[in-house]
């Protein structure tokens, strides 16, 4: 694995999500790195060059690369491909590329509407302002670094939760998995036979959450009954289970005062209208 040097260079002028997130990733990999913006790479430059100069981490010339699914790499994708698995597991690095990096690469290469990309590019100086473009760039990099560091923390959190979720899954009953604490569980419970996850709520009491059909779907395997949705004080009466506090209007989340009440509600939901 190549070490990240103490110097790097990218293009000047208007910046985009690609070069901003590339810079953020390099700063995470090497907090001492000095990143400069130039119109061309000086002869003899020995630092890392990205999104400029048709080098290893550029994607505009003949060296452009494509993933197996046909999505072209931009500089951020090329750098994540190189260094992502040094920050998280190979599995999490692959998932992050699919869900986070690829949409940014695709927007940079092909255009389109991506709200994160819009937020980044809106940090460029406006035509009627006198702001320094480099100063605006590094403000955007700070923002991107905050996002990227939290995404990496989240991936580590998912890895740490895996053992606990799998252990609880072994003890599931009737599709109900009881967790000791709120933690990332979707990646493991979605492909399983689990229908609900029950766990302590950070607001007090317990939550029961219906397992979605896929990681990017709002559709659940077994949502809570339509008759329960949007109910609060009257929910226990409608559901026939005591100590319930609310049911989300879209039927994917239910609140209860106790773990037993949350489990009882899941069991009642499974048999509702059968």
MOJO-V35952 format. One record per residue. N is the residue number from 1. RES is the residue in three letters. PHI is phi in radians with two decimals (999 if undefined). Layout:
n,res,phi
N,RES,PHI
N,RES,PHI
This chain:
n,res,phi
1,UNK,999
2,UNK,-1.23
3,UNK,-1.38
4,UNK,-1.43
5,UNK,-1.23
6,UNK,-1.50
7,UNK,-2.32
8,UNK,-2.59
9,UNK,-2.42
10,UNK,-2.44
11,UNK,-1.30
12,UNK,-1.66
13,UNK,1.36
14,UNK,-1.15
15,UNK,-1.81
16,UNK,-2.32
17,UNK,-1.04
18,UNK,-1.05
19,UNK,-1.24
20,UNK,-1.17
21,UNK,-1.24
22,UNK,-1.09
23,UNK,-1.10
24,UNK,-1.08
25,UNK,-1.10
26,UNK,-1.13
27,UNK,-1.21
28,UNK,-1.19
29,UNK,-1.19
30,UNK,-2.50
31,UNK,-1.04
32,UNK,-1.54
33,UNK,-1.13
34,UNK,-1.89
35,UNK,-1.90
36,UNK,-2.10
37,UNK,-2.08
38,UNK,-2.43
39,UNK,-1.46
40,UNK,-2.71
41,UNK,-1.48
42,UNK,-1.11
43,UNK,-1.08
44,UNK,1.46
45,UNK,-1.16
46,UNK,-1.94
47,UNK,-1.37
48,UNK,-1.42
49,UNK,-1.98
50,UNK,-2.40
51,UNK,1.02
52,UNK,-2.87
53,UNK,1.41
54,UNK,0.97
55,UNK,-1.66
56,UNK,-1.07
57,UNK,-1.98
58,UNK,-1.93
59,UNK,-2.40
60,UNK,-1.81
61,UNK,-1.80
62,UNK,-1.23
63,UNK,-1.54
64,UNK,-1.06
65,UNK,-2.16
66,UNK,-2.23
67,UNK,-1.33
68,UNK,-1.08
69,UNK,-1.48
70,UNK,1.62
71,UNK,-1.35
72,UNK,-1.29
73,UNK,-1.25
74,UNK,-1.79
75,UNK,-1.08
76,UNK,-1.06
77,UNK,-1.11
78,UNK,-1.14
79,UNK,-1.23
80,UNK,-1.15
81,UNK,-1.02
82,UNK,-1.33
83,UNK,-2.05
84,UNK,-0.98
85,UNK,-1.31
86,UNK,-1.51
87,UNK,-1.75
88,UNK,-2.43
89,UNK,-1.16
90,UNK,-1.03
91,UNK,-1.09
92,UNK,-1.18
93,UNK,-1.10
94,UNK,-1.17
95,UNK,-1.11
96,UNK,-1.14
97,UNK,-1.08
98,UNK,-1.17
99,UNK,-1.65
100,UNK,-2.05
101,UNK,-1.28
102,UNK,-1.02
103,UNK,-1.06
104,UNK,-1.24
105,UNK,-1.08
106,UNK,-1.12
107,UNK,-1.15
108,UNK,-1.17
109,UNK,-1.44
110,UNK,-2.12
111,UNK,1.40
112,UNK,2.10
113,UNK,-1.96
114,UNK,-2.43
115,UNK,-1.19
116,UNK,-1.17
117,UNK,-1.08
118,UNK,-1.09
119,UNK,-1.07
120,UNK,-1.21
121,UNK,-1.19
122,UNK,-1.20
123,UNK,-1.39
124,UNK,-1.11
125,UNK,-1.04
126,UNK,-1.36
127,UNK,-1.07
128,UNK,-1.82
129,UNK,-2.00
130,UNK,-1.92
131,UNK,-1.21
132,UNK,-1.34
133,UNK,-1.11
134,UNK,-1.15
135,UNK,-1.10
136,UNK,-1.13
137,UNK,-1.02
138,UNK,-1.28
139,UNK,-1.13
140,UNK,-1.14
141,UNK,-1.12
142,UNK,-1.01
143,UNK,-1.12
144,UNK,-1.13
145,UNK,-1.14
146,UNK,-1.03
147,UNK,-1.10
148,UNK,-1.17
149,UNK,-1.09
150,UNK,-1.25
151,UNK,-1.13
152,UNK,-1.14
153,UNK,-1.04
154,UNK,-1.11
155,UNK,-1.14
156,UNK,-1.09
157,UNK,-1.08
158,UNK,-1.09
159,UNK,-1.09
160,UNK,-1.17
161,UNK,-1.37
162,UNK,-0.97
163,UNK,-1.07
164,UNK,-1.15
165,UNK,-1.11
166,UNK,-1.13
167,UNK,-1.14
168,UNK,-1.17
169,UNK,-1.09
170,UNK,-1.12
171,UNK,-1.80
172,UNK,-1.11
173,UNK,-2.26
174,UNK,1.02
175,UNK,1.49
176,UNK,-1.87
177,UNK,-1.90
178,UNK,-1.78
179,UNK,-1.85
180,UNK,-1.28
181,UNK,-2.80
182,UNK,-1.14
183,UNK,-2.74
184,UNK,-1.10
185,UNK,-2.32
186,UNK,-1.07
187,UNK,-1.04
188,UNK,-1.68
189,UNK,-1.48
190,UNK,-1.03
191,UNK,-1.36
192,UNK,-1.59
193,UNK,-1.55
194,UNK,-1.12
195,UNK,-1.92
196,UNK,-2.46
197,UNK,-2.07
198,UNK,-2.01
199,UNK,-2.77
200,UNK,-1.09
201,UNK,-1.51
202,UNK,-1.12
203,UNK,-1.63
204,UNK,1.82
205,UNK,1.31
206,UNK,-2.34
207,UNK,-1.90
208,UNK,-2.12
209,UNK,-2.11
210,UNK,-1.28
211,UNK,-1.30
212,UNK,-1.22
213,UNK,-1.30
214,UNK,-2.65
215,UNK,-1.13
216,UNK,-1.96
217,UNK,-1.94
218,UNK,-1.61
219,UNK,-1.40
220,UNK,-1.84
221,UNK,-1.07
222,UNK,-2.54
223,UNK,-1.12
224,UNK,-1.18
225,UNK,-0.95
226,UNK,-0.97
227,UNK,-1.12
228,UNK,-1.57
229,UNK,-1.20
230,UNK,1.41
231,UNK,-1.46
232,UNK,-2.23
233,UNK,-1.01
234,UNK,-1.56
235,UNK,-1.09
236,UNK,-1.05
237,UNK,-1.18
238,UNK,-1.13
239,UNK,-1.44
240,UNK,1.34
241,UNK,-2.32
242,UNK,-1.31
243,UNK,1.15
244,UNK,-1.62
245,UNK,-1.96
246,UNK,-2.93
247,UNK,-2.35
248,UNK,-1.06
249,UNK,-1.05
250,UNK,-1.68
251,UNK,1.35
252,UNK,-1.78
253,UNK,-2.44
254,UNK,-2.36
255,UNK,-1.92
256,UNK,-2.57
257,UNK,-1.38
258,UNK,-2.45
259,UNK,-1.08
260,UNK,-1.05
261,UNK,-1.12
262,UNK,-1.12
263,UNK,-1.15
264,UNK,-1.05
265,UNK,-1.14
266,UNK,-1.12
267,UNK,-1.12
268,UNK,-1.17
269,UNK,-1.10
270,UNK,-1.09
271,UNK,-1.60
272,UNK,-1.19
273,UNK,1.05
274,UNK,-1.40
